[in-house]
Amino acid sequence: MFRILIPAVAALGLVAFAAQTRTPTDMVPAAAPAMGWHLSHEGAIAKLAYGVENSDQLALMMTCRPGLSSVTVYGDVLPVSPHLTLASDRPAELDPLSGGDASEVRIALTEPALQSLAGRGVLRVRGEAGVFDIPADPDERRVVAGFLAYCGSARV
């Protein structure tokens, strides 16, 4: 009988100890991942995205190849600019992430909206929620400036 009783009491004691060592702060859910500006390269294509790093949670993404005078912008929000042009003349494809139409426009590298992001750390955008600003901290501003310099360079 002691063969069964001793392991059972020991297991019960471990469960009670584990329950007592949890503090209320252990039970608080982790904070949501922060949104920010992130740069990546896929071959010669540079990608600047605003969203959660290493995820599909993006508000917008800009891509370019070196030597071109514009970037292509995709996303749920687009820069506020009178100079946006459609990236293609075909109908927009269904966006697999949102289930809606994928927005794809081009904007010049010299566009004040992009220069403001690199210089002042603010990109004014428009989306379903209206017009608002997406900020960039000093480190992110350097990343944006590097993206714009890469896009405008003659490297291929």
C-alpha positions in Angstrom: 0.0 0.0 0.0 2.9 2.4 0.7 4.2 1.7 -2.8 1.1 3.5 -4.2 0.5 6.0 -1.4 4.0 7.6 -1.3 4.3 8.3 -5.1 0.7 9.7 -5.1 1.4 12.0 -2.1 4.7 13.1 -3.8 2.9 13.9 -7.1 0.2 15.8 -5.2 2.9 17.8 -3.4 4.6 18.8 -6.7 1.3 20.0 -8.2 0.6 22.1 -5.1 4.1 23.6 -5.2 3.9 24.4 -8.9 0.5 26.1 -8.3 1.9 28.3 -5.5 5.0 29.4 -7.4 3.0 31.2 -10.1 2.6 34.9 -9.6 -0.1 37.1 -11.1 2.5 38.6 -13.4 3.2 35.2 -14.9 -0.4 35.0 -16.0 -0.4 38.3 -17.8 -0.4 37.8 -21.6 2.7 39.0 -23.5 2.4 42.4 -25.2 1.5 42.4 -28.8 4.5 42.5 -31.1 5.4 46.1 -32.1 4.8 47.5 -35.5 7.8 49.1 -37.2 9.8 49.7 -40.4 11.8 46.7 -41.6 14.1 46.3 -44.6 14.9 43.1 -46.4 16.4 42.1 -49.7 15.3 39.4 -52.1 18.0 39.2 -54.7 18.3 42.7 -56.3 14.8 43.7 -54.9 14.8 45.8 -51.7 11.6 45.6 -49.6 10.7 48.2 -47.0 7.7 47.2 -44.9 5.8 48.7 -42.0 4.4 46.0 -39.8 5.4 43.2 -37.4 8.9 41.9 -38.3 9.0 38.4 -39.7 5.3 38.1 -40.1 2.5 38.7 -42.6 1.1 41.5 -40.4 1.9 44.4 -42.7 0.2 47.7 -43.2 2.2 48.5 -46.3 5.3 47.4 -48.2 7.4 49.2 -50.7 9.7 47.4 -53.2 12.2 48.6 -55.7 15.1 47.6 -58.0 18.2 49.7 -58.2 18.3 52.3 -60.9 14.6 52.8 -61.2 13.1 56.2 -60.4 10.0 54.8 -58.5 9.0 52.3 -55.9 6.0 50.0 -56.0 3.7 50.2 -52.9 1.4 47.4 -51.8 -0.9 47.3 -48.8 -4.0 48.3 -46.9 -2.8 51.9 -46.6 -1.1 54.0 -49.3 0.9 57.2 -49.1 -1.1 60.4 -49.4 0.1 61.8 -52.7 -1.5 63.3 -55.8 1.2 61.5 -57.8 0.4 57.8 -57.2 0.0 55.8 -60.4 -1.4 52.3 -60.8 1.4 49.8 -61.1 -0.4 47.8 -63.8 -3.2 48.1 -66.2 -4.7 44.8 -65.3 -7.4 44.4 -62.6 -6.2 44.1 -59.1 -5.8 40.5 -57.9 -7.5 39.2 -54.7 -5.2 39.7 -51.7 -4.8 36.3 -50.0 -4.1 37.9 -46.6 -7.0 40.3 -46.4 -9.4 38.7 -48.9 -9.8 42.1 -50.6 -8.3 43.8 -53.6 -4.6 44.2 -53.4 -3.6 47.8 -53.8 -0.5 48.2 -56.0 0.7 51.7 -57.0 4.0 53.4 -58.0 5.4 56.5 -56.4 8.5 58.4 -57.4 11.6 58.2 -55.2 11.6 62.0 -55.1 8.0 62.2 -53.9 7.7 64.5 -50.8 5.8 61.8 -48.9 8.8 59.4 -49.1 11.3 62.2 -48.4 9.3 63.2 -45.3 9.5 59.6 -44.0 13.3 59.6 -44.3 13.8 63.2 -43.2 11.1 63.9 -40.6 10.2 60.4 -39.7 6.5 60.7 -40.8 4.6 59.0 -43.7 1.0 60.3 -44.1 -1.1 57.4 -45.4 -4.8 56.8 -46.3 -6.7 53.6 -45.7 -10.2 52.5 -44.6 -9.7 54.2 -41.2 -9.0 57.5 -42.9 -5.8 59.6 -43.1 -3.1 59.2 -40.4 0.6 59.3 -39.9 3.0 56.3 -39.6 6.0 57.3 -37.6 9.7 56.3 -37.9 12.1 56.6 -35.1 15.7 57.8 -35.8 17.0 54.3 -36.5 14.1 53.5 -38.8 14.7 56.8 -40.6 18.3 55.7 -41.4 16.8 52.4 -42.7 14.4 54.3 -44.9 17.1 56.6 -46.2 19.2 53.5 -47.0 16.3 52.0 -48.9 15.8 55.2 -50.9 19.5 55.4 -51.7 19.6 51.8 -52.8 16.6 52.2 -55.0 18.1 55.3 -56.7 21.5 53.7 -57.2 22.8 52.3 -60.4 23.7 48.9 -58.9 22.0 45.9 -60.4 
